[in-house]
Amino acid sequence: MNDDQYDYIYKIVLIGDSGVGKTNILSKYLTDTFSFDSKATVGVEFGSRNLDIEGNKIKMQIWDTAGQERYKSITNAYYKGAKGALLVYDITKKPSFDSIDRWITDLKSNADEQITIILVGNKSDLEEHRQVTMEEAMTKAELHRNKSLYKFRNRIY
């Protein structure tokens, strides 16, 4: 199907520190697969999924960005035109949560003002190793939701 045959095309970016599980989120969503052996993303990876919602043909373009600092100049360019961002942190690695403010600053500098951001606490299967409480995550999401330039929707599982 050509792009002009869709009613809507949405670009979504997956962002967050290296190792938080962005690639596995993408893989699970697109192909229902999970890999314990996934490697760090180099630059950006791309996938898409077609949806039919209430008769509307929708194409979801999902961009999996590298979390390493050395790829920042490359990945920031992919924020342009994105309608949404999944900001992913690892619930078992507090430093990945502490980086959220930096990622939001990058989005503010490079993405559309109306981007919808969803905070995702990943690796909930490792609950016994949790370093970020639900309360901390809810507080962070609420803090950013109240800022005037960006919508920040909190969905924490």
N, C-alpha and C positions, 0 to 999 in steps of 0.2 A: 504494500500500500504506500503510495506517495504521500509526502507531508501535506499536500493540498487536499487530500481526501479525509483528513481528520477535522473534527469540529474544534478540538483543542489540543495544543501541544504544550506540555509543561516540562520545564527543565528544573531538576532537583539536584542539589549538590550534597554529598556526604562529606562532612568535615570533622576534624578532631585529631588529636595526637596520634602518632604512629602506634600501632598495636592495640587499638581500642576495639577493633572488630568491624570496621566499616566495610571491608571487602566481603566478609562473611554475611553481613546484613544484605548487601547487594546480591550476593550469590543465592542466599536463601529466598529473597523476594523474587528473583528472576527465574531461578531453576529449581528451587526447593532443595538445594544441596548445601552441605556444610563441610568444611575441611579443617581438620585440626592442624594441617600442615601448610596453611596459607602463608605466602611470603609478603613482605612489605611491598606496597604499591610504588611503582616508579613513575613519577609524574601524575598521570591521570588515566583511569580506566573508565569505560563507558558501557552502558547497557540500556536497553529500552524494553518497555512492556506496553502492550496495547490493551486498553480497557473499553468496555461498553457500559456506560452508566446512564441509565434512564434514556437509552436510545442515542446518547452522544458518544461518538467515536473519539477516544482520548489516547494520546501517545504520551507516555511518561518517559522522558529522557533522564537517566540517572547517572550522574558523574561522580565517580569514586576518586577523591583526591588524596594524594600522598600527604601523610601527616608530618613528615620530616621537614625540619626548618630549611634544609638545602633546596627543597622544591617550592618554597613559598612564592617566589617570583613567577613560577609557571602556574601554580594552582590558583593564585589570586585572579588571574585572567579568566578562569572558568566560572567565576562567580557572576560575571556580567550576564544579564538575561535570565538568571535563575529566579523562579517564582517561589522556591522553597529551599530550605536547608535543614538537613538532619544533623544537628550538632551532637556528636557522639562522644561519650566519655566511658571509661571502664570503671565500674563500681568498686573494683578491687585495687585500683591504682589512683590514689588521691591526687597525685600530680596531674593526671589527665583531667580531673575535675577542676583543679586550680587554673588550668589553661583556658577555661571557658571564656573568661573576659577578653583574653587576647584574640580568640577566634571571632568573637562578636565584633571587636574593633576592626579586624580584617574585613568582615562582612560589611560593616558600615562604610568602610573606605572603598570597597570594590563592587558591592552588589546594589541592586535596586532598593530604594527606600521602603517599598511595600513588601519586601520579601517576608515570607512566613518562616519562622524558625521553630523547630521542634527539638527540644532537649531530650536526648535518649541516653539513659543509663543502661549500658550494655553489660553482658555477662552475668545476668541475674541467676544463672545456674550455679554460680560460685558464691552464693549468699554467705556461706561460712567464712569467706575471706573479705567480706564487704569492708571498705574503708570510707565510703561516702554514704551517709545516712539519707533516708528518704526526706527527712526534714531539711537537711542541707540542700538537697537538690530542689525541693519545693521552694525554699527561700530564694535560691539563686534564680530560678525560673520566674518567680514573682517579681524580683528586683528588676529583671530585664523586661518583663512584660509591661511594667509601669513606665518605662522610658518612652518618650514621645515619638521618636523616629521609626521605631520598629515594632512590629507585632512579635510577641514571643509567646508561643503556645507551649504549655508544659504538659507533656505526657510522659509520665514516669512509671515504669513497671517494675 
